[in-house]
């Protein structure tokens, strides 16, 4: 986003101007996503939701439609290189087919990827795309429903966890000098190596939060994948946090998973990695299971270069 559009109010004005000019929706959606994924909305509004509501009111679209534009734009942005995004987002891309393609990606990733170029160029109609999606959904059956339900629960927990981390940031970030400004960001798509679900960014540090669910997360395969992921990710952050839900019930498999995870973190000398559980009730609270030791992240400069380029 250009320097003149760095403030929340400037982006609102730009969105309104684009709406009046009939400008393509992808760039408008991208501008809004940039504001709500960080803390810039605080300049003018009490919450990201309030800012987004006003942004939608500056366009001909209802709030729900505006949110759908943002989700589809974020999906497209996550699948293409930055140079191509810059060209495409100034075009009036086919929203309907792209939205269905995004759903297809949840059911049949391989087919969605193969159809992506044709959908972008507008050679597949909405009806044709809907037929393809319905066929893929029918073939996937109960497996799709299970994955979808798990994904929806994951999204709900991620939202609660992010709010909890922000409200209890002292427990996660430690004692920072008085007046230290911390920016929280969620939009790190495109960073190939260690894109955490949430970043806490200070002048001289970046902490990463990876938010996960239990379920399949208590078997050996997922444990190994988690250790592989966190071994790389931890090289970019001062502290790297693994966040899991706390159901409030005694789950021996969950406790065993975290205990085993802690043993391996010690063996691998991943001392900058912390583990916490966050309750899923109406007022989420954190329980720190493993405290991290802050480090000088050896590859943090690569992450900062990436963030400066967005």
C-alpha positions in Angstrom: 0.0 0.0 0.0 1.4 3.4 -1.0 2.6 5.9 1.6 -0.4 8.2 1.0 -2.8 5.3 1.8 -1.0 4.3 5.0 -3.8 5.6 7.4 -7.2 4.0 8.1 -9.0 7.2 7.1 -7.1 7.6 3.8 -8.0 4.0 2.8 -11.7 4.7 3.6 -11.6 7.7 1.3 -9.8 5.7 -1.4 -12.4 2.9 -1.1 -15.2 5.4 -1.5 -13.5 7.1 -4.5 -13.0 3.7 -6.2 -16.6 2.8 -5.7 -17.7 6.1 -7.3 -15.4 5.4 -10.2 -16.6 1.8 -10.6 -13.0 0.6 -10.1 -12.4 -3.2 -10.0 -13.2 -5.0 -6.8 -9.9 -7.0 -6.2 -7.8 -3.9 -5.4 -10.5 -2.5 -3.1 -10.8 -5.8 -1.2 -7.0 -6.0 -0.9 -6.8 -2.5 0.6 -9.4 -3.4 3.2 -7.7 -6.6 4.1 -4.4 -4.8 4.7 -6.1 -2.5 7.2 -8.1 -5.1 9.2 -5.2 -7.7 9.3 -3.0 -5.3 11.2 -3.7 -2.6 13.9 -4.1 0.4 11.6 -7.9 0.4 12.1 -7.2 1.6 15.6 -6.5 5.1 14.2 -10.2 5.7 13.6 -12.3 2.9 15.1 -12.8 0.9 18.2 -12.6 -2.4 16.4 -11.6 -3.9 13.1 -15.2 -4.9 12.6 -16.4 -1.3 13.0 -13.8 -0.1 10.5 -14.9 -2.8 8.0 -18.6 -1.9 8.4 -17.8 1.7 7.5 -15.6 0.6 4.6 -18.5 -1.5 3.2 -20.9 1.5 3.6 -18.6 3.5 1.3 -19.3 1.0 -1.5 -22.5 -0.2 -3.2 -22.1 -3.6 -1.5 -23.6 -5.0 1.7 -21.1 -5.9 4.5 -21.4 -9.6 3.8 -20.7 -9.2 0.1 -17.7 -6.9 0.9 -16.3 -9.6 3.3 -16.7 -12.2 0.5 -14.7 -10.0 -1.8 -12.0 -9.8 0.8 -11.9 -13.6 1.3 -11.7 -14.3 -2.4 -9.0 -11.6 -2.9 -7.0 -13.1 -0.1 -7.4 -16.6 -1.7 -6.2 -15.4 -5.1 -3.3 -13.5 -3.4 -2.2 -16.6 -1.6 -1.9 -18.6 -4.8 0.0 -16.2 -7.1 3.4 -14.3 -7.0 3.4 -10.7 -6.0 4.2 -9.4 -9.5 1.2 -11.2 -11.0 -1.1 -10.0 -8.3 -0.1 -6.4 -9.0 -1.2 -6.8 -12.6 -4.4 -8.8 -11.9 -5.8 -6.8 -9.1 -6.4 -3.8 -11.3 -8.7 -5.9 -13.5 -12.3 -6.8 -12.8 -11.8 -10.4 -12.1 -14.8 -12.9 -12.3 -15.8 -12.8 -8.7 -18.5 -15.5 -8.8 -16.4 -18.3 -10.5 -13.5 -17.4 -8.2 -15.6 -17.7 -5.1 -16.7 -21.2 -6.2 -13.1 -22.1 -7.1 -12.1 -21.2 -3.6 -14.8 -23.6 -2.2 -13.6 -26.3 -4.7 -10.1 -25.8 -3.3 -11.3 -27.1 0.0 -12.7 -30.3 -1.6 -10.3 -31.0 -4.5 -7.1 -28.9 -4.3 -5.6 -30.5 -7.4 -8.6 -29.8 -9.6 -8.9 -26.3 -8.3 -5.3 -25.6 -9.1 -5.6 -26.9 -12.6 -8.7 -24.7 -13.2 -7.2 -21.5 -11.7 -5.8 -20.0 -14.9 -9.0 -20.6 -16.8 -11.1 -19.0 -14.1 -8.8 -16.0 -13.9 -9.1 -15.4 -17.6 -12.9 -15.7 -17.5 -13.2 -18.8 -19.7 -15.3 -20.8 -17.2 -18.8 -19.5 -16.4 -20.2 -19.4 -12.9 -22.7 -22.2 -13.8 -20.0 -24.5 -15.1 -17.8 -23.8 -12.1 -20.8 -24.5 -9.8 -21.4 -27.8 -11.6 -17.8 -28.8 -11.2 -17.9 -27.9 -7.5 -21.1 -29.8 -6.8 -19.7 -33.0 -8.5 -16.5 -32.8 -6.5 -18.4 -32.2 -3.3 -20.7 -35.2 -4.0 -17.7 -37.4 -4.6 -15.9 -36.4 -1.4 -19.0 -37.2 0.7 -18.5 -37.5 4.5 -14.7 -36.9 4.2 -15.4 -33.4 3.0 -17.9 -32.7 5.7 -15.5 -33.8 8.4 -12.6 -31.7 7.0 -14.9 -28.7 6.6 -16.2 -28.9 10.1 -12.6 -29.3 11.4 -11.6 -26.2 9.3 -14.5 -24.1 10.6 -13.7 -25.0 14.2 -10.1 -24.1 13.5 -11.1 -20.7 12.2 -13.3 -20.1 15.2 -10.6 -21.0 17.6 -8.0 -18.9 15.8 -10.2 -15.8 16.1 -10.6 -16.4 19.9 -6.9 -17.2 20.3 -5.8 -14.0 18.6 -8.1 -11.9 20.8 -6.8 -13.7 23.9 -3.1 -13.2 22.9 -3.7 -9.4 22.3 -5.5 -9.0 25.7 -2.9 -11.0 27.6 0.1 -9.9 25.6 2.3 -9.4 28.7 2.1 -13.1 29.4 3.3 -13.9 25.9 5.7 -11.1 25.1 7.2 -10.7 28.5 8.3 -7.5 30.2 8.9 -4.9 27.5 10.2 -1.4 28.1 7.6 1.1 29.0 6.1 2.7 25.9 7.1 -0.1 23.5 4.7 -0.2 20.6 3.6 -3.6 19.4 1.8 -4.2 16.1 -0.1 -7.4 15.6 -0.4 -8.7 12.1 -2.2 -11.8 10.6 -1.7 -11.4 6.9 1.7 -13.1 6.2 0.7 -15.0 3.1 3.5 -15.3 0.6 6.3 -15.8 3.1 7.6 -19.2 2.1 9.5 -20.3 5.2 7.8 -19.5 8.5 4.5 -17.7 8.0 2.9 -17.8 11.5 -0.8 -17.3 12.0 -0.1 -14.1 14.1 2.9 -11.9 14.4 3.7 -9.5 17.2 6.1 -6.9 15.8 8.2 -4.5 17.9 11.1 -2.3 16.9 13.7 -4.9 17.6 11.8 -8.2 17.7 9.1 -10.3 16.0 7.3 -13.0 17.9 5.3 -15.7 16.0 2.2 -17.5 17.1 1.1 -20.8 15.4 -2.5 -21.7 16.3 -3.4 -25.3 16.1 -6.2 -27.7 17.0 -6.1 -31.1 18.7 -7.9 -33.9 17.1 -5.4 -35.5 14.7 -2.8 -33.5 16.6 -2.2 -36.3 19.1 -0.6 -38.9 16.9 3.0 -39.5 16.1 2.8 -38.3 12.5 1.4 -34.9 13.4 4.0 -34.6 16.2 6.8 -35.1 13.7 5.3 -32.6 11.3 4.9 -30.1 14.1 8.5 -30.4 15.1 9.7 -30.1 11.5 7.6 -27.0 11.0 8.6 -25.3 14.3 12.3 -26.1 13.8 12.4 -23.9 10.7 9.9 -21.4 11.9 11.7 -20.7 15.1 14.7 -19.3 13.2 12.7 -16.2 12.2 11.3 -15.2 15.6 12.5 -14.0 18.9 9.9 -16.3 20.5 7.7 -18.9 18.7 4.5 -19.9 20.3 2.4 -23.0 19.7 -1.2 -22.4 20.8 -3.7 -25.2 21.4 -7.2 -25.1 22.8 -8.1 -25.9 26.4 -11.5 -27.6 26.5 -11.6 -27.3 30.3 -11.8 -31.1 30.5 -9.1 -33.6 31.3 -7.9 -35.0 28.0 -5.1 -37.5 28.6 -4.2 -37.6 24.9 -3.9 -33.8 24.8 -1.7 -33.7 27.9 0.4 -36.6 26.6 0.9 -34.8 23.3 2.1 -31.6 25.0 4.3 -33.5 27.4 5.9 -35.4 24.5 6.2 -32.2 22.5 8.0 -30.6 25.4 10.5 -33.4 25.7 11.4 -33.2 22.0 11.7 -29.4 22.1 14.3 -29.8 24.9 16.2 -32.5 23.0 16.3 -30.4 19.8 17.3 -27.3 21.9 14.4 -25.4 20.6 14.4 -23.2 23.7 12.8 -20.2 22.0 9.6 -22.2 21.5 6.7 -21.9 24.0 3.5 -23.8 24.3 0.2 -22.5 25.6 -3.4 -23.6 25.8 -6.3 -21.1 25.5 -9.8 -21.8 26.7 -12.6 -21.8 24.2 -15.2 -20.2 26.4 -16.7 -16.7 26.0 -13.8 -15.0 27.9 -10.7 -17.0 26.7 -7.8 -17.2 29.1 -4.3 -18.6 28.5 -2.5 -21.3 30.4 1.2 -21.3 29.7 2.5 -24.9 29.5 6.1 -24.3 28.3 7.8 -20.9 28.6 10.2 -19.9 25.8 13.6 -18.2 26.2 13.9 -15.2 23.9 16.6 -15.4 21.3 18.3 -13.3 18.6 16.6 -14.9 15.6 19.2 -15.7 13.0 16.9 -15.3 10.0 14.6 -12.5 11.3 16.1 -10.1 8.7 14.5 -12.2 5.9 11.1 -11.8 7.5 11.5 -8.1 8.0 12.5 -7.7 4.4 9.4 -9.5 3.4 7.1 -7.4 5.6 8.6 -4.2 4.3 7.8 -5.3 0.8 4.1 -5.8 1.4 
